[in-house]
């Protein structure tokens, strides 16, 4: 199976902010006692490769064929909106990052329930977060000075405009999609929050979840 993307595309996709988002997945997974991992939405395969390299047993899942040749892990071609829990049994942890915002808000709950019924001990999820936040970074030495500034505010007063063609259908922080609403949806579907964290430049909220009972 050849790679479906060029080196130029790969390098353009994995920007600094995306690398930070990928690192957070690995960090939270490292807080668990997991060996078998189901990775939902593997993208171009960076996290897959890192997991395999360190010794995790990985299965990927997406509604389209795998976009990379290596590592040659088992791939399930499924739409998560139609996913049955018995199809994904046997995994210690499920990684589902930057994926759920691509489906309608009213369908997310059924996906979370399927994950819960699968018997996984952990679920790591992330979605875009646009609540109020302030980021200010400065780096300086004798020859270099660079800075980054970003502030998001008042988006809770605005309606999110769904993107066509499978783009983002909602994002946490807009009207009707508060962080509290998102966490309520997670807990209503049988999960308890073990840890919460945020990435700054990529502006995502991460949750490490465990079954509530």
DASULPE-V733294 format. One line per field, one symbol per residue. psi: psi as a letter, one per 20 degrees, with the letter a starting at -180 (. if undefined). A space follows every 10 residues. Layout:
psi=???
This chain:
psi=oqqjqrhggg hhgmrghhhh gghhghghhi irnqhppoop micjjghggg gghijqoppq prirqpjqhq qmrpppnqph hjpphiikqj phqppnplgh iiqqhiihgh ghggggiijq hqpoqqqppk rpqppoqppp ahiqpqqppp ppqjiiiqpp opprkjapir qphrpilrhh gghghghhkj qqohqprqpf hilqpqpoqq qh.
